[in-house]
């Protein structure tokens, strides 16, 4: 059960994803934002939940087949891979940051978002979630942690859903806020989009470094337990 404490940093790491956030904000600011954004967020959440479930089912099967040790080995291997992978991503992100005085490049697909339909928004959500090289390993590990916790089936399913929702909160919250029609939401979303684009490299570098450190600490605890 103590392994469940590692779910919180995983959820935070999943939630901080500048490009998916920029996408949902851009969709919300489009002409059909109030109908397209829920489709985008729902599709993203569905893929997130599916990957978490795959991690849980795979690790639970390995744990059962080897009387509990297989699942722990899966989590250990994932933790080691995440430690190395996130450290490498942090270095690449930092080296790829815009030079001082150079404006960051705006993703080309943002121009097409202004006329996006709910169906295309759902497709974009699926694509964003399925190709997110940061989130997929985190989702698999979160599922693996739950799969090896030996909880009742209902509790495991509930926690898988909770992890997927927590990891998608940065998309869910703007979508819900925009649906309220509160004054000032539009201006706040525009500022958020601009800041996310401007500081994407720094945000991702810091995030990857923190995740690498967290996974390294978790790896050490697993090896010395």
C-alpha positions in Angstrom: 0.0 0.0 0.0 2.9 2.4 0.6 3.6 2.2 -3.1 0.4 4.1 -3.7 2.1 7.3 -2.4 4.0 7.4 -5.7 0.8 8.1 -7.6 0.7 11.7 -6.6 3.9 12.8 -8.4 2.9 10.7 -11.4 -0.5 12.5 -11.6 1.2 15.9 -11.3 3.7 14.9 -14.0 0.9 13.8 -16.3 -1.1 17.0 -15.7 1.7 19.4 -16.6 1.8 19.0 -20.4 2.1 22.4 -22.1 1.1 21.4 -25.7 -2.1 19.6 -24.7 -3.0 22.6 -22.5 -2.3 25.0 -25.3 -4.5 22.9 -27.6 -7.5 22.9 -25.2 -7.1 26.6 -24.6 -6.9 27.3 -28.4 -10.0 25.1 -28.9 -11.9 27.0 -26.2 -11.1 30.3 -27.9 -12.3 29.0 -31.3 -15.7 29.6 -32.7 -17.1 26.2 -31.6 -15.0 26.0 -28.5 -17.8 25.1 -26.0 -18.7 22.0 -28.0 -15.3 21.1 -29.4 -13.3 21.4 -26.1 -15.3 18.7 -24.2 -14.8 16.3 -27.2 -11.1 17.0 -27.1 -10.8 16.6 -23.3 -13.0 13.5 -23.3 -10.9 11.8 -26.0 -7.7 12.7 -24.2 -9.0 11.3 -20.9 -10.2 8.1 -22.5 -6.8 7.3 -23.9 -5.2 8.2 -20.6 -7.5 5.8 -18.8 -6.9 3.1 -21.4 -3.1 3.3 -20.9 -3.4 3.3 -17.1 -5.6 0.2 -17.4 -3.1 -1.6 -19.6 -0.4 -0.9 -17.1 -2.6 -2.3 -14.3 -3.7 -5.4 -16.1 -0.2 -6.2 -17.3 1.4 -5.9 -13.9 -1.4 -7.7 -12.2 -1.0 -10.6 -14.5 2.8 -10.7 -14.0 2.3 -10.5 -10.3 -0.1 -13.4 -10.2 2.0 -15.6 -12.5 5.1 -15.2 -10.3 3.3 -15.1 -6.9 3.8 -11.4 -6.4 7.4 -10.8 -7.5 6.8 -10.3 -11.2 4.7 -7.2 -10.8 7.4 -5.7 -8.5 10.0 -6.4 -11.1 7.9 -4.6 -13.8 7.6 -1.5 -11.6 11.3 -1.6 -10.8 12.2 -1.8 -14.5 9.7 1.0 -15.4 11.2 3.2 -12.6 14.7 2.7 -13.9 13.7 3.5 -17.5 11.8 6.6 -16.4 14.8 7.8 -14.3 17.1 7.6 -17.3 14.5 8.7 -19.9 13.4 11.8 -18.0 17.0 12.9 -17.3 17.7 12.6 -21.1 14.5 14.5 -21.9 15.5 17.3 -19.5 18.8 17.7 -21.2 17.3 17.6 -24.7 14.6 20.1 -23.7 17.1 22.5 -22.2 19.5 22.3 -25.2 16.6 22.9 -27.6 15.3 26.0 -25.9 15.0 29.2 -28.0 18.1 31.4 -27.9 17.9 34.7 -26.0 16.0 37.2 -28.0 14.5 34.6 -30.2 10.7 34.1 -30.2 9.6 30.5 -29.6 8.0 28.8 -32.6 4.3 28.5 -32.5 3.0 25.0 -33.5 1.7 25.1 -37.0 -1.4 23.1 -36.2 -2.7 25.9 -33.9 -3.8 27.9 -37.0 -6.2 25.1 -38.0 -7.8 25.0 -34.5 -9.8 28.2 -35.1 -12.2 26.3 -37.4 -12.1 22.9 -35.6 -15.2 20.8 -35.3 -16.1 18.6 -32.3 -15.2 15.4 -34.3 -11.8 16.8 -35.3 -11.2 18.0 -31.7 -11.8 14.5 -30.5 -9.3 13.2 -33.1 -6.8 15.8 -31.9 -7.3 14.7 -28.3 -6.7 11.1 -29.2 -3.6 12.0 -31.1 -2.3 14.2 -28.3 -2.7 11.5 -25.7 -1.5 8.6 -27.8 1.7 10.4 -28.9 2.6 12.0 -25.6 6.1 10.6 -24.9 6.0 12.0 -21.3 2.6 10.9 -20.2 2.5 7.3 -21.5 5.4 6.0 -19.4 3.9 7.7 -16.3 0.4 6.3 -17.1 1.9 2.8 -17.5 3.8 3.1 -14.2 0.7 4.4 -12.4 -1.2 1.4 -13.7 1.6 -1.0 -12.7 1.6 0.4 -9.2 -2.1 -0.1 -8.9 -1.9 -3.6 -10.5 0.6 -4.8 -7.9 -1.1 -3.3 -4.9 -3.4 -6.3 -4.6 -6.5 -4.2 -4.0 -10.1 -5.3 -4.6 -11.1 -5.0 -8.2 -13.6 -2.2 -7.6 -10.9 -0.2 -5.7 -8.4 -0.7 -8.5 -10.8 0.4 -11.1 -11.8 3.5 -9.1 -8.1 4.4 -8.5 -7.3 4.0 -12.2 -10.1 6.4 -13.1 -9.0 8.8 -10.3 -5.4 8.8 -11.7 -6.6 9.4 -15.2 -8.8 12.3 -14.1 -6.1 13.8 -11.9 -3.6 13.6 -14.8 -6.1 15.4 -17.1 -7.2 18.1 -14.6 -5.3 20.8 -16.5 -7.6 20.1 -19.5 -10.8 19.5 -17.5 -10.6 22.6 -15.4 -10.3 25.1 -18.3 -13.1 23.3 -20.2 -15.4 23.5 -17.2 -14.5 27.2 -16.5 -15.2 28.1 -20.1 -18.6 26.4 -19.9 -19.6 28.7 -17.0 -19.3 31.8 -19.2 -17.7 33.7 -16.3 -16.3 37.1 -17.3 -12.6 37.3 -17.7 -12.2 33.6 -18.5 -11.4 34.3 -22.2 -8.7 36.8 -21.4 -7.2 34.5 -18.8 -7.1 31.6 -21.3 -5.4 33.8 -23.9 -2.7 34.7 -21.4 -2.3 31.1 -20.4 -1.8 30.0 -24.0 0.8 32.7 -24.7 2.7 31.9 -21.5 2.7 28.2 -22.2 4.0 28.7 -25.7 6.7 31.2 -24.6 8.0 29.1 -21.7 7.4 25.6 -23.0 11.1 24.6 -23.1 11.8 25.8 -19.5 8.6 24.2 -18.1 9.4 20.9 -19.7 13.1 21.0 -18.6 12.2 21.7 -15.0 9.4 19.1 -15.1 11.6 16.4 -16.6 14.4 17.1 -14.0 11.9 16.9 -11.1 10.4 13.7 -12.5 13.9 12.2 -13.0 14.8 13.0 -9.4 11.5 11.6 -8.0 11.9 8.4 -10.0 15.6 8.1 -8.9 14.6 8.4 -5.2 11.8 5.8 -5.8 14.3 3.5 -7.5 16.7 3.8 -4.5 13.9 3.0 -2.1 12.9 -0.1 -4.1 16.5 -1.4 -4.3 17.2 -0.9 -0.6 13.8 -2.1 0.7 
